[in-house]
Amino acid sequence: MKKLDILIVGGGMITHDLLLPSIYHLQRTGVAGNIKICALDSAPLKTLKSNKEILTSFPGQDFEALPSVSEPEVNKYPELFKNAIAGMKPRQIVVVAMPDQLHYPVIIEALKNDQHVLCVKPLVLKYEQAHEIEEKALEKGLFIGIEYHKRFDRRSLMAKRAYELQHFGEFVMGEAKLIEPYYYRSSNFQNWFTCDKTDPFVYIGCHYVDLVYFITGLKPVEVSVAGIKGKFPNGNEGYMWANGRIRFENDALLSVINGLGYPDQAAGSNEQNLQMFFEGNGKSGMLKHNDQFRGVEHSYLEDSGSAGSHFKYINPDFYKVVPWEGEGYKPVGYGYDSVAAIINMACQIENEVNDLPGNESLLKRRELIRQVDKKGIIATPGNSYINELVVEAARISILNDGKNIGINYGENPSVMFCKENK
Ligand SMILES: NC(=O)c1ccc[n+]([C@@H]2O[C@H](COP(=O)([O-])OP(=O)(O)OC[C@H]3O[C@@H](n4cnc5c(N)ncnc54)[C@H](O)[C@@H]3O)[C@@H](O)[C@H]2O)c1
């Protein structure tokens, strides 16, 4: 089997917590080739190289750091990713793990240089950009997978199937919550999570909007998000809390609350859940997911992890490294499943066209990409563009004190202020 080399652009929290360990495991199982990570400066790359859990889980595995870890941390390399991408063989994989507003230029650079892409959510912050990416990628037969890992949680997959089989009825009213820890305010977030760039709804609320769309297939048509501002330790102002309401095409309503404020002392490690109600014929259906407390409690002698609590609710479902038959530890959970599904898909596409001449290969890659779009399990620009419309509408709404923003799905989908606002 042909392996694909991987360049991760961005060496922050998501790379540390999910992407690098998952990709190391895929390297170990023969899917990923060489791994490089490009960051703005050497600091996060040093942290990744010295992380104890990663070192003990993946003995003997390493990545090439760009810039080198011997570079002084004060030196910044905002354009280095361009050289790194240009230096790759064609049709390998660029993993985009930068702050939300920087996804677009990295994806465009990757496509320009003939690379498949795994992008963390949200793909981009504007529908037009998502559409442009979809067209450019299809034109060149390049696969783009967006890492919405909640789709790969078994409870989401089960709910999707049950909804399709009409076991619940029609979605009518729902409530979702995702509150990240307070300590996020002291992280690198304070440098980019500012009011003008993003907010808690765009950052994490989009997971649950995507999930309701994933389960029901219903498109959101109206978005209103109100936010509460606060100051980060470095003085930057950001939205610390957000409260969103989404209306779907069948008039169903979903409310979503988000924030950077789950207590560091609490057992969490965050708060998250989803409840949906459905109308049936003379009765109703319901779905309730407790995505925070999944029935596992640990109390450690010493504090472990960054949140400072000794007693913890453990989530065995998202991402953990566990003993396995091989050396070190292996990653398990829907976080790993999601990364693996996207990397494996790019690899599968390349392996299917391995022996085909240029034009035939291009046509086959396009056909395979369209199949993934249609299947709707891995999020792609073609099947999850509702998310960019929601994010775009949400940004306008939160910057306008929660005004209702409509989404129009005509030939050229767009967002606009709703009539009652005028
Ligand atoms: N649940 C999820 O799916 C999930 C969870 C966390 C983060 N994310 C997404 O991952 C992305 C990154 O989030 P994070 O928490 O890792 O952020 P972070 O602030 O911890 O890390 C950002 C990284 O980007 C790098 N970077 C910034 N500018 C760069 C440049 N010009 N060239 C190269 N590297 C550059 C920085 O060096 C840093 O390593 C965001 O889009 C976020 O929404 C998704």
The ligand as a MOL file (V3000), in Angstrom:
LIG
                    3D

  0  0  0     0  0            999 V3000
M  V30 BEGIN CTAB
M  V30 COUNTS 44 48 0 0 0
M  V30 BEGIN ATOM
M  V30 1 N -13.0210 19.9890 18.9370 0
M  V30 2 C -12.3330 20.3310 17.8610 0
M  V30 3 O -12.5990 19.9090 16.7670 0
M  V30 4 C -11.2200 21.2940 18.0380 0
M  V30 5 C -10.6590 21.4110 19.2910 0
M  V30 6 C -9.6420 22.3450 19.4470 0
M  V30 7 C -9.2370 23.1070 18.3700 0
M  V30 8 N -9.8170 22.9720 17.1570 0 CHG=1
M  V30 9 C -9.4290 23.8500 16.0360 0
M  V30 10 O -8.0390 23.7080 15.8230 0
M  V30 11 C -7.4980 24.9580 15.3990 0
M  V30 12 C -6.2960 25.2710 16.2470 0
M  V30 13 O -6.7170 25.3250 17.5840 0
M  V30 14 P -5.6940 25.0660 18.7820 0
M  V30 15 O -6.5490 24.9020 19.9790 0
M  V30 16 O -4.7190 24.0020 18.4350 0 CHG=-1
M  V30 17 O -5.0070 26.5050 18.8220 0
M  V30 18 P -3.6110 26.9200 19.4670 0
M  V30 19 O -3.6950 28.3740 19.6540 0
M  V30 20 O -3.2790 26.0550 20.6250 0
M  V30 21 O -2.5490 26.5910 18.3160 0
M  V30 22 C -2.4530 27.3170 17.1230 0
M  V30 23 C -1.1580 26.9190 16.4430 0
M  V30 24 O -1.1020 27.5830 15.1750 0
M  V30 25 C 0.2350 27.9480 14.9760 0
M  V30 26 N 0.3130 29.0550 14.0200 0
M  V30 27 C -0.2290 30.2880 14.0980 0
M  V30 28 N 0.1200 31.0180 13.0010 0
M  V30 29 C 0.8900 30.2130 12.2520 0
M  V30 30 C 1.5650 30.3780 11.0090 0
M  V30 31 N 1.4880 31.5030 10.3130 0
M  V30 32 N 2.2830 29.3350 10.5170 0
M  V30 33 C 2.3610 28.1620 11.1970 0
M  V30 34 N 1.7380 27.9440 12.3870 0
M  V30 35 C 1.0190 28.9560 12.9000 0
M  V30 36 C 0.7840 28.3430 16.3360 0
M  V30 37 O 2.2090 28.2190 16.3530 0
M  V30 38 C 0.1080 27.3110 17.2200 0
M  V30 39 O 0.9510 26.1900 17.3260 0
M  V30 40 C -8.6340 25.9770 15.4790 0
M  V30 41 O -9.1690 26.1440 14.1890 0
M  V30 42 C -9.6450 25.3130 16.3690 0
M  V30 43 O -10.9710 25.7140 16.0890 0
M  V30 44 C -10.7710 22.0510 16.9710 0
M  V30 END ATOM
M  V30 BEGIN BOND
M  V30 1 1 1 2
M  V30 2 2 2 3
M  V30 3 1 2 4
M  V30 4 1 4 5
M  V30 5 2 4 44
M  V30 6 2 5 6
M  V30 7 1 6 7
M  V30 8 2 7 8
M  V30 9 1 8 9
M  V30 10 1 8 44
M  V30 11 1 9 10
M  V30 12 1 9 42
M  V30 13 1 10 11
M  V30 14 1 11 12
M  V30 15 1 11 40
M  V30 16 1 12 13
M  V30 17 1 13 14
M  V30 18 2 14 15
M  V30 19 1 14 16
M  V30 20 1 14 17
M  V30 21 1 17 18
M  V30 22 2 18 19
M  V30 23 1 18 20
M  V30 24 1 18 21
M  V30 25 1 21 22
M  V30 26 1 22 23
M  V30 27 1 23 24
M  V30 28 1 23 38
M  V30 29 1 24 25
M  V30 30 1 25 26
M  V30 31 1 25 36
M  V30 32 1 26 27
M  V30 33 1 26 35
M  V30 34 2 27 28
M  V30 35 1 28 29
M  V30 36 1 29 30
M  V30 37 2 29 35
M  V30 38 1 30 31
M  V30 39 2 30 32
M  V30 40 1 32 33
M  V30 41 2 33 34
M  V30 42 1 34 35
M  V30 43 1 36 37
M  V30 44 1 36 38
M  V30 45 1 38 39
M  V30 46 1 40 41
M  V30 47 1 40 42
M  V30 48 1 42 43
M  V30 END BOND
M  V30 END CTAB
M  END
